[in-house]
Amino acid sequence: MTATNHSDLPASNPKQQGPVRVRIAPSPTGDPHVGTAYIGLLNYLFAKQRGGKFVLRIEDTDRTRFVASSEQMIFDALRWTGLDWDEGPDVGGPFGPYRQSERTEIYREYCQRLLDSGHAYRAFETPEELEAERKAQMAVKQPPKYSGASRNYTPEQAAAALAEGKPFTIRLRVPDGDRPAGTASTTFRDELRGDITFDHFNVDDQVLMKSDGFPTYHLANVVDDHLMGITDVIRAEEWISSTPKHVLLYQAFGWDLPRFWHMPLLRNIDKSKISKRKNPVSLIYYRQAGYLPQAMLNFLGLMGGGMAQPSEQEIVSKGLDMKLADIFSLQEMIERFDFNRISLGGPVFDLVKLKWMNGEYLRGLNAEAFFQTLRSTIFSDSYLREIVPLVQTRMEITSQFGDMADFFFKDDVQPAAEVFVPKKRTLPDTLAFAPEMLTVLEAADWQTENIDTSLRALLTAKEWSVKEAFMLLRAILTGKTASPPLLESMVVFGKARSLDRVRRFLEAQKKAVVLAGRK
């Protein structure tokens, strides 16, 4: 990949006429990610600044990772932040349906067009054959890549394989993709980076239609963007490497390209890509933990440097506090956000700053609004009603409620070693087991029986007793050796907050080990 940077990028492509239309297309595979809200906000601002339309599309063709409840969580979480869309699965629109699982016949029709035009072909390799091919390439230190064995099938060979009932995928025929490097390439314009060129030697013959009849992201994405009239594709920079495949598809269909804007990825403090291992990434977590939606949206609006801050003269003339110069309403973001200001260095998702900003918003509420905020979050009737049955049978007087249920309301719990290390285990042994328990919990469906089943399978494999593991987990979650029923408490506390508590425990123990080694 090569890129040519430009310092004076135009705000739009003059070849494209008509109203601006942008979209976000999250996949319902789990909790909605803060990155979805970040890219969603940028698309929303872009559309509102230009009198355009903001579309929400659900990309649910990956049935192996599909989570039935995730779609509604996406709707709820995005609306919690203050974002609204003009078209989508729940509000309708002229270009529906807006769920990809409801558009499969459309994709098959367009895939057949590619087969008929020779821009795609059927590939008959089995998953086992592809895996063997990948391992052989890695053994000789070659980058894993489809060899193209089916690419040159004659019509007779393909017909014979079909007649035998062999399952197949449909792949994009990348022009000259099987030749030595430098023989063919695709160049596209990124509105933030300028022209980017990919050598076709590094562009695989991507699968367009899987053997189960569902399209891959690449085909569905391009077909939907074209049919829905998307003028500007604003997405994370991790999709840059996929863009040449999308450009080739646009060209194969004979369609005009949209403008591409690839936004810098959110980063941790250490500049690594934001991940659940270092920061909570679930919007559900931030909502349940007591962050205000306007603070979250304001914080995300600062990512990337596109927000034009008030000048020093404006700050002085309005009597503003310098440290509050980063506080913006959504309307102010629409008025001031400038896409040409975006820095490609990678915005830092700094939890310290987010907490500070949330505190500023909290202190800006009057007493009644603050009370209502508490009543709608950690002291909501629904949350309290879930907690009460877990502690009621253990209480003798109501004032004991705080002692028994305090961990449901605390932000952080860090148990001492004597609380979380089982009697027959060592500290290193326990700290080696805890991350494996976290991995199991991350994959678990968050119901009591499912958590229990998942944990017991791990305990059998690692030769830990239920008593030992539950003691460790109870200490991490509550900070105590005794509590209301553990698994039921975890369900009420919620998956996002439970996992965050385990991660914070592991991070604190890691730091403690480092500090102990320095003494």
Stockholm file with secondary structure:
# STOCKHOLM 1.0

chainA/1-519         MTATNHSDLPASNPKQQGPVRVRIAPSPTGDPHVGTAYIGLLNYLFAKQRGGKFVLRIEDTDRTRFVASSEQMIFDALRWTGLDWDEGPDVGGPFGPYRQSERTEIYREYCQRLLDSGHAYRAFETPEELEAERKAQMAVKQPPKYSGASRNYTPEQAAAALAEGKPFTIRLRVPDGDRPAGTASTTFRDELRGDITFDHFNVDDQVLMKSDGFPTYHLANVVDDHLMGITDVIRAEEWISSTPKHVLLYQAFGWDLPRFWHMPLLRNIDKSKISKRKNPVSLIYYRQAGYLPQAMLNFLGLMGGGMAQPSEQEIVSKGLDMKLADIFSLQEMIERFDFNRISLGGPVFDLVKLKWMNGEYLRGLNAEAFFQTLRSTIFSDSYLREIVPLVQTRMEITSQFGDMADFFFKDDVQPAAEVFVPKKRTLPDTLAFAPEMLTVLEAADWQTENIDTSLRALLTAKEWSVKEAFMLLRAILTGKTASPPLLESMVVFGKARSLDRVRRFLEAQKKAVVLAGRK
#=GR chainA/1-519 SS CEEECCSSCCSSCTTCCSCCEEEECCCCSSSCBHHHHHHHHHHHHHHHHTTCEEEECBCCCCTTTCCTTHHHHHHHHHHHHTCCCSBBTTTBCTTCCCBGGGCHHHHHHHHHHHHHHTSEEEECCCHHHHHHHHHHHHHTTCCCCCCCTTTTCCHHHHHHHHHTTCCCEEEECCTTTTSCTTSCEEEEEETTTEEEEEEGGGSCCCEEECTTSCBCHHHHHHHHHHHTTCCEEEEEGGGGGGHHHHHHHHHHHTCCCCEEEEECCCBCTTSSBCCTTTSCCBHHHHHHTTCCHHHHHHHHHTGGGCBCCCCHHHHHHTTCCGGGTTCCCHHHHHHHBCGGGCCTTCCBCCHHHHHHHHHHHHHTSCHHHHHHHHHHTTTCHHHHHHHHHHHGGGCSSGGGHHHHHGGGTCSCCCCCHHHHSCTTSCHHHHHHHHHHHHHHHHHSCSSHHHHHHHHHHHHHHHTCCHHHHHHHHHHHHHSSSCCSCHHHHHHHHCHHHHHHHHHHHHHHHHHHHHHHHHC
#=GC SS_cons         CEEECCSSCCSSCTTCCSCCEEEECCCCSSSCBHHHHHHHHHHHHHHHHTTCEEEECBCCCCTTTCCTTHHHHHHHHHHHHTCCCSBBTTTBCTTCCCBGGGCHHHHHHHHHHHHHHTSEEEECCCHHHHHHHHHHHHHTTCCCCCCCTTTTCCHHHHHHHHHTTCCCEEEECCTTTTSCTTSCEEEEEETTTEEEEEEGGGSCCCEEECTTSCBCHHHHHHHHHHHTTCCEEEEEGGGGGGHHHHHHHHHHHTCCCCEEEEECCCBCTTSSBCCTTTSCCBHHHHHHTTCCHHHHHHHHHTGGGCBCCCCHHHHHHTTCCGGGTTCCCHHHHHHHBCGGGCCTTCCBCCHHHHHHHHHHHHHTSCHHHHHHHHHHTTTCHHHHHHHHHHHGGGCSSGGGHHHHHGGGTCSCCCCCHHHHSCTTSCHHHHHHHHHHHHHHHHHSCSSHHHHHHHHHHHHHHHTCCHHHHHHHHHHHHHSSSCCSCHHHHHHHHCHHHHHHHHHHHHHHHHHHHHHHHHC
//
